[in-house]
Amino acid sequence: MAERCRAHELEMETAVLPEDLDLLNEALDEWERVVDAADEHERAARLNRMMADAARTHA
């Protein structure tokens, strides 16, 4: 993933660790659950939860 970012001129501020890929995969799995929601109400609720979790994590 770090190589792909660098190839697109995205600068990496810190070293990329194997755990970072785990976090990326978790985020992609969560995003897939948003996209796969049954309707727009469930999709919005899942996205709101995802954003609230991210805000708590990065506060």
SEKOLZA-313860 format. One record per residue (C-alpha): residue in one letter; x, y, z. Coordinates in Angstrom, 1 decimal, always signed. Example, Ala and Ser with C-alpha at 12.3 -4.5 7.8 and 13.67 -1.06 7.14 Angstrom:
<senus>
   aa        X        Y        Z
    a    +12.3     -4.5     +7.8
    s    +13.7     -1.1     +7.1
</senus>
This chain:
<senus>
   aa        X        Y        Z
    m     +0.0     +0.0     +0.0
    a     +2.8     +2.4     +0.8
    e     +4.4     +1.8     -2.6
    r     +1.0     +2.6     -4.3
    c     +0.7     +5.8     -2.3
    r     +4.2     +6.9     -3.2
    a     +3.6     +6.0     -6.9
    h     +0.8     +8.5     -6.8
    e     +2.9    +11.1     -5.1
    l     +1.2    +10.7     -1.7
    e     +3.8    +11.4     +1.0
    m     +4.0     +9.0     +3.9
    e     +4.8    +10.9     +7.1
    t     +5.6     +7.8     +9.1
    a     +6.8     +4.3     +8.4
    v     +4.2     +1.9     +7.2
    l     +3.8     -1.1     +9.5
    p     +2.0     -4.5     +8.8
    e     -0.7     -3.4    +11.3
    d     -1.5     -0.5     +9.0
    l     -2.7     -2.9     +6.4
    d     -4.9     -4.6     +9.0
    l     -6.5     -1.2     +9.8
    l     -6.9     -0.5     +6.1
    n     -8.6     -3.8     +5.5
    e    -10.9     -3.2     +8.5
    a    -11.9     +0.2     +7.1
    l    -12.6     -1.3     +3.7
    d    -14.7     -4.0     +5.2
    e    -16.7     -1.4     +7.1
    w    -17.1     +0.7     +4.0
    e    -18.4     -2.4     +2.1
    r    -21.1     -2.8     +4.8
    v    -22.2     +0.8     +4.2
    v    -22.4     +0.2     +0.4
    d    -24.2     -3.1     +0.9
    a    -26.9     -1.7     +3.1
    a    -30.5     -2.6     +2.2
    d    -31.7     +1.0     +1.8
    e    -30.6     +4.6     +2.1
    h    -31.7     +4.9     +5.7
    e    -29.6     +1.9     +6.8
    r    -26.8     +3.2     +4.6
    a    -26.9     +6.6     +6.3
    a    -27.0     +5.0     +9.8
    r    -24.0     +2.8     +9.0
    l    -22.1     +5.7     +7.6
    n    -22.9     +7.9    +10.6
    r    -21.7     +5.2    +12.9
    m    -18.5     +4.8    +10.9
    m    -17.8     +8.6    +11.0
    a    -18.6     +8.8    +14.7
    d    -16.2     +5.9    +15.4
    a    -13.5     +7.6    +13.4
    a    -14.1    +10.9    +15.2
    r    -13.7     +9.2    +18.6
    t    -10.6     +7.3    +17.4
    h     -8.9    +10.4    +16.0
    a     -9.9    +12.9    +18.6
</senus>
